[in-house]
Amino acid sequence: MKSAIAEVVQTYGIENWGAGYFDVNSKGNLSVHPAEGDPRSADVKKIVDDLIARRVKLPILLRFPQLFGSQVRKMNHSFRAAMKEFGYKGEHKAVFPLKVNQRRQVIEAYLEEASKHNYGLEAGSKAELYAAIAMEQSPDSLLCCNGFKDEGFIDLAFVGTKLGKNVVIVIEKLNELPIVIDRAQRTGIRPMLGLRVRLYSRGSGRWEKSGGEQSKFGLTTTEMLMAIKALREAGLLESLRVLHFHIGSQITQIKRVKAGVKEAARVYAKIRKMGIDVDHLNVGGGAGVDYDGSKTSFESSVNYTLQEFANDVIYTIKTVCEEENVPQPNLITESGRVLVAYHAMLITNIVDEIETVQGIHNLVMTGNEAQVVKELYDLYTAMTPKNFLEYYHDALEQKEELFTLFDLGFISLEDRSKGEILFWEVCDRAHNFAKLVQIKSEEFDDLRKLLSAKYLCNFSVFRSLPDHWGIDQLFPIVPIHRLNETPTDLATLCDITCDSDGVVDKFVDLHDVKEVLEVHDLNKGEPYYLAMMLIGAYQEVMGNFHNLFGTTNEAHVIISGDGEYHISRIIQGSNVGDMTTFARYEKDFLQESFRNQLNRQIKKGQLTEDAAQTLTQDYESHYGSYTYLDSTNYSTGHR
């Protein structure tokens, strides 16, 4: 018989999506390992309690930089192993795209490990390049410049080259090339140049349109030949060192990876046969994360491992090069998602339950109720495992009659309230009887979701899980404690924004997408914490400021021993002042406007000078407060 912890681990799929980093300890708390197979771990509940004791308010973004480093090592090992297995003669030079997560602390954590393997950075805008140039990289690493470029972008790339960095300017459109040629001829500086190739091949999943004939990126075959001609005429052909392609992010099917790499390798080989000494092939990003743990080609999963990805890329390029009798190129990869997704989790608390209707314990029948209410009461009291299906259908009809009679003015508010209570209690009983006799039907699946709790969670979907809202991306969500108890309730999660889209109602499952999450019954006066996992890639940079909820508080945690950890850094999240200023409500403007209104009230005799002074202090005291709910003002309660 499985232990309670083993059953709960299976319920939430931790072993499937956790990649060896996450587990449940003997206390029933979520734990984190710094690397797969590392016996050291840290207790997430203990970390949260520690932060709260330091007066760090929820929600809190926890970063574990060691997981980031572990993923960098895993990538390096995967490609080195593949190169050794297949006798590949080129080098692997990964770059991390800043667009995946531009936070300085994240980039610093990446470079700490990446510099050991000569891995570099990729910038897709002037702002990203400006930041990247200032970061300390390994002397042998690359700084790739992708994206559409104007003169300022290109000039900044030349600044990086003059600084001694190995800058690669990737030509995305032909109109960029004359600017590059002009700067090179005027300055004598020769950065590495690359051409982005538009392939016929496409990826798979949500971002497959990043590749293929209709992609907005890359040069056609004709444009590529025109670029080569222009570089030759300018005497800069020797600067052309890189061919680049990208068929999409989070590629779900490994066969699409192989098809794209094969086409790109063939283009590389033909360029080499033209006598052009291109020696780097950039295969872009695309290595995906198995968010739901299903190991399938579903959009929130991938049907391959990082090692299989590396094996197929290396083997495919080597095979094409041998067929074409050309040198094997150095390989550049830009897979950022798989490196950074695992290292961050958002910890939030359940503020309260949003009640659909009050329970039967609040109901008092007087005998003077409307007939439809009496009918619902009879259905509730007389329901059995033998008649529940019939009575449930009868209750649906009675509910419709209840609201029809109310609309016609024949039912009082009191009777409507009693009717609603009785209807939901009939549904609850019917659902329990359906589970007892193991009825499986779409009708009762829908009822299961209707009866699930709605937990109000202290976070913003739009700020912290924008891909869930925008593209139905799945993220694992799991309680960080009580995991030695079997969860007895089901819930969907509502955020604290005033938007009906601010809900999480799709959850990871090994075989399907769940519409409800298994949760524990709330204990009155006790906090209940949830962790939203694998959110290190894109979520922070894509998150918006809906309702002016800002960035969350943040803590960096280093795991130092078994059960031991060190909180290396705490970064305060946005406060009210930050977010009002972001919306162009400058502090001076707000305070002056507030005082002007006070003065009018004083002149009218509505406020005294002392009262106005107190009100001013009260108003200004909120300027530095956290934008999220203060959990000390809320306590959970029983359902």
Secondary structure, 3 states (H helix, E strand, C coil): CCCHHHHHHHHHCHHHHCCCCEEECCCCCEEECCCCCCCCEEEHHHHHHHHHHCCCCCCEEEECHHHHHHHHHHHHHHHHHHHHHHCCCCCEEEEEEHHHCCCHHHHHHHHHHHHHHCCEEEECCHHHHHHHHHCCCCCCCEEEECCCCCHHHHHHHHHHHHCCCEEEEEECCHHHHHHHHHHHHHHCCCCEEEEEECCCCCCCCCCHHHCCCCCCCCECHHHHHHHHHHHHHCCCHHHEEEEECCCCCCCCCHHHHHHHHHHHHHHHHHHHHCCCCCCEEECCCCCCCCCCCCCCCCCCCCCCCHHHHHHHHHHHHHHHHHHHCCCCCEEEECCCHHHHHHHEEEEEEEEEECCCCCCHHHCCCCCCCCHHHHHHHHHHHHCCCCCHHHHHHHHHHHHHHHHHHHHCCCCCHHHHHHHHHHHHHHHHHHHHHHHHCCCCCHHHHHHHHHHCEEEEECCCHHHHCHHHHHHCCCCCEEECCCCCCCCCEEEEEECCCCCCCCEECCECCCCCCECCEEECCCCCCCCCEEEECCCCCCHHHHCCCHHHCCCCEEEEEEEEEECEEEEEEEECCCEHHHHHHHCCCCHHHHHHHHHHHHHHHHHCCCCCHHHHHHHHHHHHHCCCCECCCCHHHCCCCCC
